[in-house]
Amino acid sequence: GLEAPVRDASLMLAFGDLVEAGGRQQELKVESFLASLDQLGVRAFCPADGDLLLGSSWWRDARQLASFPFIASNLLKDGEALFEPCAEIDWRGSPVVVTSWWSPTASVLTEPGLEVQPDAGNAAVAAALERAGESAQLVVYGNGEYEEILAWIDRAGLRAQRVLVVLRGVSDIPD
């Protein structure tokens, strides 16, 4: 395993697109991947829309497979949050709030009852930043355009000492 000083030197987060298709083979792959992420010390996981191919009920059950939270501030299933709106992490004595914001226009929803509400998790994320105080750092994983994510941060009134926006990667390399 990783030695404690190495593990503590970095805040390890994981971002989605683990799934290529539905089915039991993909479920087994993701179960193994989540267990590996846990062993590596990952502190939060932000699924992407492709991951939803396994179904919302599978993801609800999968939460027991990992010690870290699954994060999506504004993804709902039948009007209820599917994942946690954010994670509050103490990293090397500094408060870090990790969230994930899904674009209403860029998200591909694969199941009836799934919906993206642009401002659904705003209050929870803002409250976490308030608890974190002036030294708060915010990490936002988003699947939309950079400007769209910045507009959401501003509209939600999210303030932090530092903000890191992680954009979902897009590749034109053929499979």
N, C-alpha and C positions, 0 to 999 in steps of 0.2 A: 504494500500500500504506500501511498504518499506520506512522507514525513510531515509532521504538524507544521513546521515553519514554512514549507513549500505550500501546503494547503491553505494556510492563513495569509499568504502573500497576495493571493488573488481572490476576488469575489467571483465565484463560478456560478454562472447562470446558463440555462439552456433554452434555446429557442426552437420552435417547431419545424414542421415539414418532415416529420419522421415517417410518414405513411405515404405509400405509393398507390395503394388500392385497399379495398375492404377485404375481409376474410380472416380466417383463423391464423394463417401463416403470418400476416401482418400483425395481428394481435400478439403472437408469440414474440415476434421481432421487437415490438415496442415494449412488451413486458421485460425482456432482457435488457433493452436499452435503458429503461427507467431504473432497473436495479443497478446497472453500471453507473449511471449518473449519481445515484445515491452513494455508491461506494467512493466515487470521486469527490464527494462533498458539495455537489451542486445545491444551491440554496433556494432556487425557484425555477420553474419551468413555464414558459409562455408558449402554449400550443399555437399552431397556425391553422388556417382553414383546411388545408389538405388533411390534417390529422383527424378532422371530423368524419372522414370516411369510415372510421371505426364505429361511429355512432355515439351520441351523447350518453346513453346508458352505459356503454363500455367505459367511457372516460370517467363517469361518476364512480363506477366500481374500481377503476384503476387508481384512484386516489390512495387506496390502502397499500399500493405497491411501492410507494415512495414516501420518504419522510419530509420532502419539500412540497410546498404548495404549487398547484397549477393556477396560473394567473391569466385572466382576461377581464378587463374592467367593464366592458359593455356588451358582452355576448350573453344572450338570454335563450333559454329553452322554455317554451310555454309560459313566458312572462317572468321566469325566475332566473337568477344568475346561474350560469353553468359552472363557472370557476370562481375563485376568489378575486376580488377587484384589485388587490395589491398584496405585496408582502413587505413587512417591516423587518429589516435586517440590521443587526448591529455588526458592523464589519470593522474590525480593528479600532473599536471605540467611536466610530462614526456612524450616524444613522443613515441608512439607505432605504429608500422606498422604491420598490420595483413594481411596475405596472405594464399592462399590455392594452393597447387601444386598437380596436378593429374598425377599419374604414367601412362606412355604410355602402360605398360604391365599389370598393376593391375586393371585398370579402366574397368568397364563393361558399354559400351555405348548402349543404348536401342532404338536409333532412327537414321534413315538415316540423314546424314549431320553433326552429332556430331563427333568431333575429338579432340584428345589430341595432342597438339603441345608442346613438352617438354620445349621450350624456348620462347613461345609466349608472356608471360607477363613480361619477365625479365627486360626490359628497364623501364617499369612503376614502378615495385617494387624497382629497384635500384634508380630511381629518387625520390621516396617517402622517402627512407632511406637517400638520400643525403639532401633532404629538412629538415629531422628530425635532422640531425647533429650528433655529436659525442656521444650524450647521447641516441641515438635511441635504442629501444628495438624491436626485430622482433619476431613475433609469426607466425609459419608456421604449417598449418594443412595439412597432407598428407595422401594419401591412398596407398602409396607404402611401400617398405622396408625402414627402417631407413637409411641405407647406401646409398640408391638411392636418398633419400631426401637430405642428407648431400652433396652428389656429385652435385646435382642441385644447392644448395646454393653456393657451391664453384665455379661451372662453371658460375653461374650468377654474381659472384663477389659481393654477398650480404654481407655487413659488418654492424655489430651492436654491441653495448656494451654488450647486452645479446641476446641470441637466444633461443627460446623455440620451440621445435618441438613436435607437438601433433600428435600422430599416430592414425589412424582409428582403433577402437577396433574390435577385432575378438573374437567370443565366440564359444565354442564347446557345449554349453548348448542347448539341443534340444528345439524347439519351443513348 
